[in-house]
Amino acid sequence: MNNIMLGSYYPGNSVIHRMDPRVKILLTIGFMVLIFFVTSFLGYLYIGLFVLATALISRVPIKMFVKSVRPLLFLIIFTFVLNLLFIKGDTVAFEIGFIKIYWYGLEFSAFMALRLIFMVTSASVMTFTTTPVMLSGGIERLMSPLKAVKFPVHEMSMMMTIALRFIPTLIEETDKIKKAQMARGANFETGGLKQKAVAMIPLLIPLFISAFRRADELAMAMEARCYHGDEGRTSYRVLKMKGTDYISVALVIVFGCIIIFFG
């Protein structure tokens, strides 16, 4: 449970923390797209150094980025092995029985694994340095043109805010329920798949009850404060781009051009 970093925010006052959330969202999306233009290990070296520099500037502990990648480690390894077995090439690197591993397949598998790692890490930089409220506010402002076609932009951003806010809370609640059940003799570690699935029932039922109770309490609190959606609402924090935002955009554009033409 402690390895799940989704929805977590690391308080700080770095340059990246102070950036406009709209800029961080757009730069993160642009950076993810840029990763797919890289076709060489030199380009991925540049990408890795850029991600490392961004993580150091954010002043977020490196161990938090490692924890954000760890839950996807199985997916990364599975993707690597799958591409390694099925991507063919002209030159055989080595053979294991009837399985042939090609140099092109090995290179392509490494590229896919690195892409996943860099995409997760770049997204983590954004979420670790942006509060859920600011993140949803930035998404709402970026999606505001969709209001012209009656798209419920505010309602969607509100749901995202609540969901991101309660992910760490539910994880903490799950850990407490698990420890309480283990103190009463529950065993979640041993046994086969069926036994482990049955053992999860005493964990899931209290968790669902707690989640519904929290949702009901939140709904009552919003009604008590006369919440009625986007109509007539103003923002407590007005988003304005500053000089650092423009400089960051310019740096990422220059870096993107270097990657595309020289990476």
C-alpha positions as CSV (number, residue, x, y, z in Angstrom):
1,M,0.0,0.0,0.0
2,N,2.8,2.4,0.8
3,N,4.1,2.0,-2.8
4,I,1.0,3.5,-4.4
5,M,1.8,7.2,-5.1
6,L,-1.2,8.0,-7.2
7,G,-2.9,11.2,-6.0
8,S,0.0,12.0,-3.6
9,Y,1.3,15.6,-3.3
10,Y,4.7,16.5,-1.9
11,P,4.6,20.0,-0.3
12,G,7.4,22.3,-1.5
13,N,8.3,25.7,-2.8
14,S,10.4,24.8,-5.9
15,V,10.1,26.4,-9.2
16,I,8.0,23.5,-10.5
17,H,5.7,23.8,-7.5
18,R,5.0,27.4,-8.3
19,M,4.3,26.9,-12.0
20,D,0.8,27.3,-13.5
21,P,-0.9,23.9,-13.4
22,R,-2.1,24.5,-17.0
23,V,1.5,24.8,-18.1
24,K,2.5,21.7,-16.2
25,I,-0.4,19.7,-17.8
26,L,0.4,20.8,-21.3
27,L,4.2,20.3,-20.9
28,T,3.6,16.8,-19.5
29,I,1.4,15.8,-22.4
30,G,3.9,17.3,-24.9
31,F,6.8,15.6,-23.2
32,M,5.0,12.2,-23.4
33,V,4.3,12.8,-27.1
34,L,8.0,13.7,-27.6
35,I,9.1,10.4,-26.1
36,F,7.6,8.6,-29.0
37,F,9.8,10.6,-31.5
38,V,13.0,9.2,-30.0
39,T,14.6,6.4,-32.1
40,S,18.0,6.0,-30.5
41,F,19.6,5.3,-27.2
42,L,21.3,8.7,-27.4
43,G,17.9,10.3,-27.5
44,Y,16.7,8.3,-24.5
45,L,19.9,9.4,-22.7
46,Y,18.9,13.0,-23.3
47,I,15.3,12.2,-22.1
48,G,16.6,10.5,-19.0
49,L,18.9,13.4,-18.1
50,F,16.0,15.8,-18.7
51,V,13.7,13.8,-16.4
52,L,16.4,13.5,-13.7
53,A,17.1,17.3,-13.9
54,T,13.3,18.0,-13.6
55,A,13.0,15.6,-10.6
56,L,16.0,17.3,-8.8
57,I,14.6,20.8,-9.5
58,S,11.3,19.8,-8.0
59,R,13.1,18.8,-4.8
60,V,10.9,15.7,-4.4
61,P,12.8,12.8,-2.9
62,I,13.9,10.3,-5.6
63,K,12.5,7.4,-3.6
64,M,9.0,8.8,-4.3
65,F,9.6,8.5,-8.0
66,V,11.0,5.0,-7.5
67,K,7.8,4.1,-5.6
68,S,5.6,5.6,-8.4
69,V,7.3,3.2,-10.9
70,R,7.3,0.1,-8.7
71,P,3.6,-0.8,-9.0
72,L,4.0,-0.9,-12.8
73,L,7.2,-3.0,-12.7
74,F,5.3,-6.1,-13.7
75,L,3.7,-4.3,-16.7
76,I,7.1,-3.0,-17.7
77,I,8.8,-6.4,-17.5
78,F,5.8,-8.1,-19.2
79,T,6.0,-5.6,-22.1
80,F,9.8,-6.0,-22.4
81,V,9.5,-9.8,-22.5
82,L,6.6,-9.8,-24.9
83,N,8.3,-7.6,-27.4
84,L,11.5,-9.5,-27.0
85,L,9.8,-12.7,-28.0
86,F,7.7,-11.5,-30.9
87,I,9.7,-8.7,-32.5
88,K,11.9,-10.1,-35.3
89,G,14.9,-8.7,-37.1
90,D,17.7,-9.6,-39.5
91,T,20.4,-10.5,-37.0
92,V,20.0,-13.1,-34.2
93,A,21.5,-12.0,-30.9
94,F,21.3,-15.4,-29.2
95,E,19.1,-18.5,-29.1
96,I,17.5,-20.3,-26.1
97,G,16.3,-23.7,-27.4
98,F,13.8,-23.0,-30.1
99,I,13.5,-19.3,-29.1
100,K,15.4,-16.8,-31.2
101,I,16.2,-13.3,-29.8
102,Y,17.0,-10.7,-32.4
103,W,19.0,-7.5,-31.9
104,Y,16.2,-5.4,-33.3
105,G,13.8,-7.1,-30.9
106,L,16.1,-6.4,-28.0
107,E,16.5,-2.8,-28.9
108,F,12.8,-2.3,-29.5
109,S,11.9,-4.0,-26.1
110,A,14.4,-1.7,-24.3
111,F,12.8,1.4,-26.0
112,M,9.3,0.3,-24.9
113,A,10.4,-0.3,-21.3
114,L,12.2,3.1,-21.2
115,R,9.1,4.8,-22.7
116,L,6.9,3.5,-19.9
117,I,9.3,4.5,-17.2
118,F,9.8,8.0,-18.5
119,M,6.1,8.5,-19.0
120,V,5.3,7.4,-15.5
121,T,8.1,9.6,-14.1
122,S,7.1,12.7,-16.0
123,A,3.5,12.3,-14.9
124,S,4.7,11.8,-11.3
125,V,6.6,15.1,-11.5
126,M,3.3,16.9,-12.3
127,T,1.2,15.1,-9.6
128,F,3.9,15.4,-6.9
129,T,4.2,19.2,-7.4
130,T,0.5,20.0,-7.9
131,T,-2.2,19.8,-5.4
132,P,-5.4,17.9,-6.6
133,V,-7.4,21.1,-6.3
134,M,-4.9,23.1,-8.5
135,L,-4.6,20.1,-10.9
136,S,-8.4,19.9,-11.4
137,G,-8.6,23.7,-11.7
138,G,-6.0,23.6,-14.5
139,I,-7.9,20.8,-16.3
140,E,-11.1,22.8,-15.9
141,R,-9.6,25.9,-17.4
142,L,-8.0,24.0,-20.3
143,M,-11.4,22.3,-21.0
144,S,-13.4,25.5,-20.6
145,P,-14.0,25.9,-24.4
146,L,-16.0,22.7,-24.3
147,K,-18.7,24.6,-22.4
148,A,-19.8,25.9,-25.7
149,V,-21.1,22.4,-26.6
150,K,-22.8,22.0,-23.1
151,F,-20.0,19.7,-21.9
152,P,-20.1,19.5,-18.0
153,V,-16.5,20.7,-17.5
154,H,-16.9,21.8,-13.9
155,E,-18.7,18.7,-12.8
156,M,-16.0,16.5,-14.4
157,S,-13.2,18.5,-12.8
158,M,-15.0,18.3,-9.4
159,M,-15.2,14.5,-9.7
160,M,-11.5,14.3,-10.6
161,T,-10.6,16.5,-7.6
162,I,-12.6,14.3,-5.2
163,A,-11.3,11.1,-6.7
164,L,-7.6,12.2,-6.5
165,R,-8.2,13.6,-3.0
166,F,-9.6,10.4,-1.6
167,I,-7.1,7.9,-3.2
168,P,-4.5,8.4,-0.4
169,T,-7.3,8.4,2.2
170,L,-8.8,5.1,1.0
171,I,-5.3,3.5,0.8
172,E,-4.7,4.6,4.4
173,E,-8.1,3.2,5.4
174,T,-7.3,-0.1,3.7
175,D,-4.1,-0.4,5.6
176,K,-5.9,0.3,8.9
177,I,-8.6,-2.3,8.2
178,K,-6.0,-4.9,7.1
179,K,-4.0,-4.4,10.3
180,A,-7.1,-4.6,12.4
181,Q,-8.2,-7.9,10.7
182,M,-4.7,-9.3,11.1
183,A,-4.8,-8.5,14.8
184,R,-8.0,-10.6,14.9
185,G,-6.3,-13.6,13.3
186,A,-6.9,-12.9,9.6
187,N,-4.2,-14.2,7.2
188,F,-3.7,-12.4,3.9
189,E,-0.3,-13.8,2.9
190,T,-0.4,-17.6,2.9
191,G,-2.6,-20.1,0.9
192,G,-3.4,-20.4,-2.7
193,L,-5.2,-18.0,-5.0
194,K,-8.7,-19.1,-3.8
195,Q,-7.7,-18.8,-0.2
196,K,-6.3,-15.3,-0.7
197,A,-9.4,-14.2,-2.6
198,V,-11.6,-15.5,0.3
199,A,-9.4,-13.8,2.8
200,M,-9.9,-10.4,1.0
201,I,-13.7,-10.4,1.9
202,P,-13.2,-9.2,5.5
203,L,-11.0,-6.4,4.0
204,L,-13.2,-5.3,1.1
205,I,-16.6,-5.2,2.9
206,P,-15.5,-2.7,5.6
207,L,-13.6,-0.7,3.0
208,F,-16.8,-0.4,0.8
209,I,-18.9,0.6,3.8
210,S,-16.3,3.2,4.9
211,A,-16.1,4.6,1.3
212,F,-19.9,4.9,1.0
213,R,-20.0,6.6,4.5
214,R,-17.4,9.1,3.5
215,A,-19.2,9.8,0.2
216,D,-22.5,10.4,2.1
217,E,-20.7,12.7,4.6
218,L,-19.1,14.7,1.7
219,A,-22.5,15.0,-0.1
220,M,-24.1,16.3,3.1
221,A,-21.3,18.8,3.7
222,M,-21.6,20.1,0.1
223,E,-25.3,20.5,0.4
224,A,-24.9,22.3,3.8
225,R,-22.6,24.8,2.0
226,C,-25.3,25.3,-0.7
227,Y,-23.1,23.8,-3.5
228,H,-25.1,23.8,-6.7
229,G,-22.5,23.4,-9.5
230,D,-20.8,25.8,-11.8
231,E,-23.5,28.4,-12.0
232,G,-22.4,31.7,-10.5
233,R,-19.2,30.3,-9.0
234,T,-15.9,32.2,-9.0
235,S,-12.4,30.8,-8.4
236,Y,-10.6,31.4,-5.1
237,R,-7.2,31.2,-6.9
238,V,-7.0,32.9,-10.3
239,L,-4.5,31.2,-12.5
240,K,-2.1,33.5,-14.2
241,M,1.0,32.6,-16.1
242,K,4.3,34.1,-14.9
243,G,7.8,34.6,-16.3
244,T,8.9,31.1,-15.2
245,D,6.1,29.5,-17.0
246,Y,7.0,31.1,-20.3
247,I,10.7,30.2,-19.7
248,S,9.8,26.6,-19.0
249,V,7.7,26.4,-22.2
250,A,10.5,27.8,-24.2
251,L,13.1,25.4,-22.7
252,V,10.9,22.4,-23.4
253,I,10.3,23.5,-27.0
254,V,14.1,23.9,-27.5
255,F,14.7,20.5,-25.9
256,G,12.0,19.0,-28.1
257,C,13.6,20.4,-31.2
258,I,17.0,19.0,-30.2
259,I,15.5,15.6,-29.6
260,I,13.7,15.5,-32.9
261,F,16.6,16.7,-35.0
262,F,19.6,15.2,-33.2
263,G,18.2,12.4,-30.9
